[in-house]
Amino acid sequence: MFKVTPNPPDTDPASPYESLDHDLNPGPQIMATPRKPSTMFIVNPELNTETLLVHACESLASANVMANDLVDHLEGSSRNALLGIAQVIMLGELAVNRALDQLDPP
């Protein structure tokens, strides 16, 4: 009988753990170069908290509308998952609105 897959290479039992240790701790060469954040998408550090919260609220409201529009085209578990995502977006929007109310009471 022909075997489709080849036999795994003979290794000692400790080698998978050594490989895992190397993957989790790649060594000092990665940390040697300081991290420089990309400036492609950057939030202006001079913006005040209220402006940031207003933009976050508007983004969450738009995401909620898009998710609810997409729900109409889905069925079954995909629809239920997207409704759950829309609900999480709505909860985030409510939290941002509450933070805005605390900054500038109506």
BELNORDA-V352503 format. One record per residue. N is the residue number from 1. RES is the residue in one small letter. OMEGA is omega in radians with two decimals (999 if undefined). D_CENTER is the distance of its C-alpha to the mean C-alpha in Angstrom with 2 decimals. Layout:
((N	RES	OMEGA	D_CENTER) (N	RES	OMEGA	D_CENTER))
This chain:
((1	m	-3.10	47.86) (2	f	3.12	45.32) (3	k	-3.05	42.01) (4	v	-3.10	39.13) (5	t	3.12	36.83) (6	p	3.07	38.24) (7	n	3.08	38.65) (8	p	3.14	35.98) (9	p	3.11	37.28) (10	d	3.10	39.19) (11	t	3.07	37.28) (12	d	-3.06	38.01) (13	p	-3.09	35.92) (14	a	-3.02	34.49) (15	s	3.09	32.91) (16	p	3.12	29.68) (17	y	3.09	29.05) (18	e	3.11	29.96) (19	s	3.13	27.50) (20	l	3.11	24.71) (21	d	3.14	25.81) (22	h	3.14	25.74) (23	d	-3.12	22.20) (24	l	-3.14	20.94) (25	n	-3.02	23.21) (26	p	3.07	23.66) (27	g	-3.02	26.18) (28	p	-3.05	26.97) (29	q	3.12	26.80) (30	i	-3.09	23.03) (31	m	-3.10	23.44) (32	a	-3.13	26.63) (33	t	3.12	25.06) (34	p	-3.12	23.55) (35	r	3.08	20.06) (36	k	-3.10	20.44) (37	p	3.09	17.43) (38	s	3.12	17.42) (39	t	-3.14	19.17) (40	m	3.11	18.19) (41	f	-3.09	15.77) (42	i	3.08	16.93) (43	v	-3.13	17.58) (44	n	-3.11	21.26) (45	p	-3.13	21.93) (46	e	3.13	25.06) (47	l	3.12	23.50) (48	n	-3.07	24.38) (49	t	-3.11	22.26) (50	e	3.13	23.69) (51	t	3.12	22.84) (52	l	3.14	19.18) (53	l	3.11	19.08) (54	v	3.12	21.02) (55	h	3.09	18.68) (56	a	3.13	15.64) (57	c	3.14	17.89) (58	e	3.11	18.94) (59	s	3.12	15.52) (60	l	3.11	14.61) (61	a	3.11	18.12) (62	s	3.12	17.78) (63	a	3.12	14.62) (64	n	3.12	16.63) (65	v	3.14	19.64) (66	m	3.14	18.00) (67	a	-3.14	16.57) (68	n	3.05	20.03) (69	d	-3.13	21.83) (70	l	-3.14	20.05) (71	v	-3.12	20.88) (72	d	-3.10	24.52) (73	h	-3.08	24.21) (74	l	3.09	22.82) (75	e	3.02	24.65) (76	g	-3.03	24.28) (77	s	3.10	21.21) (78	s	3.11	18.97) (79	r	3.14	20.36) (80	n	3.13	19.86) (81	a	-3.14	16.18) (82	l	3.05	15.68) (83	l	3.07	17.95) (84	g	3.10	15.87) (85	i	3.11	12.74) (86	a	3.14	15.29) (87	q	3.09	16.58) (88	v	3.09	13.42) (89	i	-3.13	13.19) (90	m	3.12	16.88) (91	l	3.06	16.66) (92	g	3.10	14.37) (93	e	3.10	16.98) (94	l	3.13	19.73) (95	a	3.12	18.51) (96	v	3.10	18.34) (97	n	3.11	21.76) (98	r	3.10	23.15) (99	a	3.09	22.19) (100	l	3.12	23.91) (101	d	3.14	26.90) (102	q	3.10	27.22) (103	l	-3.09	27.27) (104	d	-3.10	29.82) (105	p	-3.12	31.51) (106	p	999	32.91))
